[in-house]
Amino acid sequence: MINRNQTDKAVVVGATGMMGRELVRLLLEYPAYQRVIVFVRRSMGISHPKLVEHQVSFERLESEVDPSLIEDADVFCTLGTTMQQAGSKEAFRKVDLEYPLALAKLALQHQAASFIIVTAMWASEQSWMFYTRVKGELERKLLSLGLPRLVILRPSLLIGDREDESFGDRATNMIFRIIDPFLVGPLARMKAIECKTVAQAMIIKAQETTSSALEVLESEVIPVEANK
């Protein structure tokens, strides 16, 4: 177990996505954080006294990010895309592996208080699915960095309000909502999970002053953590 001081500064990368927008909204409401710093490619289009927005290129994070913004901050990473959005496996790896890893290295280099990231259920380098295989590779590389405080959340299907929601997204969400009551016993971990629930769990874990250097939260325990 480690003991650490709470910080009043949060950094969010991936703030314009469905998960990131919900996380930023909750952080702005959370009294312990006095500054919520977001690194984005495009403006979120919102204003708030606590919000500090920096438009950056994720290709050049190291040169474009002021180290003082990272120092002593809780760094939240919600970067992620889909194969459909990315258009190729190479582009997918950039967003879901290379950019988060670059951010984690900055967090380590500039002494962030914690690094908290959303990956995926069944993340494993041995997975037969490209998506979860990349997530597993990311997790292994994050573990190898030796971050002083690393929290990994592995949710199942995330549901919420997507700005660019496709017909396929809507259909998948509807199907999961229908079958949700039937996912019991060993299948319960496959239940879809609200972005808000995951975001709440991320904040609660970040605020813990006595905690393990590494925590991995599987989907079925995320709601429990969110309700603490």
Buried (B, 14 or more C-beta within 10 A) or exposed (E): EEEBEEBEBBBBBBBBBBBBBBBBBBBBEBEEBEBBBBBBEEEBEEEBEBBEBEEBEBEEBEEEBEEEBBBBBBBBBBBBBBEEEBEEEEEBBBBBBBBBBBBBBBBBEBEBBBBBBBBBBBBBEEBEEEBBBBBBBBBEBBEEBEBBBBBBBBBBBBBBEBEEEEEEBEEBBEEBEEEBEEBEEEEEBBBBBBBBBBBBBBBBBBBBEEBEBEBBBBBBBBBEBBEE
